[in-house]
Amino acid sequence: MKTRVANMLVCRHFDNWLETIDDASVKELVRKNTIMTGGALVTLITENRVNDFDFYFRNRETALAVANYYVAKFTANPPTRFRNNSDKTVAIYVEDTPERVKIVVKSAGVATESPDEAYSYFEGDPDPEAAQKFLDNAIKVNGDAQPKDTEGKDRPKFRPVFLTANAITLSDKTQIVIRFWGEPDEIHENYDFVHCTLAWTSWERRVRTNADALECILTKELRYIGSRYPLCSMFRVRKFIERGWTIPAGQFVKIAFQINPLNLNDYATLEEQLTGVDHAYFMQLLGALREKSPEKVDQTYLMELIDRMV
């Protein structure tokens, strides 16, 4: 396992991101209070490559400041294909409640680079086809390493390209989770599998390891420790099995016990469980459910949608 190499890669990526933050107070909060953890760190250690860097914060102050900073950046200069029509505005704001920090995206008309096409933001959109186009293009933008605008100029690195209630996706393989915060051990209370409990911290600038996580990584065994999103954990199991991991039967039962008390017939509960921490692609499913109306959705229809989209 190449922990030292992984640490070097995270430090370099973090420093590059930090340099793009032009608000001195936000920059200092991020420098002092950022955590990288989860499966991406495992991939870095074992393979020295990663699709996305997932960052969290150790306190509410930083999460709120970063959310406000990137919402302001996005609304001031949205990606070219999502710029506003002259007679419409994009209603995006940060909701700060005792329970959480949340990005709210209200339905609003936007225009792409082509004047013949119009898209709408996904949150509460009455047109599911337009919402799907927005999602597809947002993900496509996220996949561009450094796309150019219509005038051929390079777009800024680490710019916000996709916003959900739980997270902010930046270009350059970076995701910022604002759904919860805390010290690494507190963050891991929201995680599901032991091997994901490694962490890198900006104040120590090193990867923290633990024996249980390293053992699970070496043996490629899924060991469930509980999660705020057990339904998402079921989907994640499938992904890991496809990569050669194994899971004892008892671990499945643990997940089932956590799912059992959830009322998945309640749309708000289902939405929370499906979006989880970083499952933006489930917005497709939620959009389809909104189209049909949540109260009209039965289990057969729901399972058909999941099989089609996952």
Secondary structure as UniProt FT lines:
FT   HELIX           3..19
FT   HELIX           24..33
FT   STRAND          34..37
FT   HELIX           39..47
FT   STRAND          53..57
FT   HELIX           60..76
FT   HELIX           80..82
FT   STRAND          83..84
FT   TURN            86..87
FT   STRAND          92..96
FT   STRAND          101..105
FT   STRAND          109..111
FT   TURN            115..116
FT   STRAND          118..120
FT   TURN            123..124
FT   HELIX           128..143
FT   TURN            150..151
FT   TURN            157..158
FT   STRAND          160..163
FT   STRAND          167..170
FT   TURN            171..173
FT   STRAND          174..177
FT   HELIX           184..187
FT   HELIX           188..190
FT   HELIX           194..196
FT   STRAND          199..201
FT   TURN            202..205
FT   STRAND          206..208
FT   HELIX           211..219
FT   HELIX           230..242
FT   TURN            243..244
FT   HELIX           249..259
FT   TURN            260..261
FT   TURN            264..265
FT   HELIX           267..275
FT   TURN            276..278
FT   HELIX           280..282
FT   HELIX           283..292
FT   HELIX           294..296
FT   HELIX           299..309
//
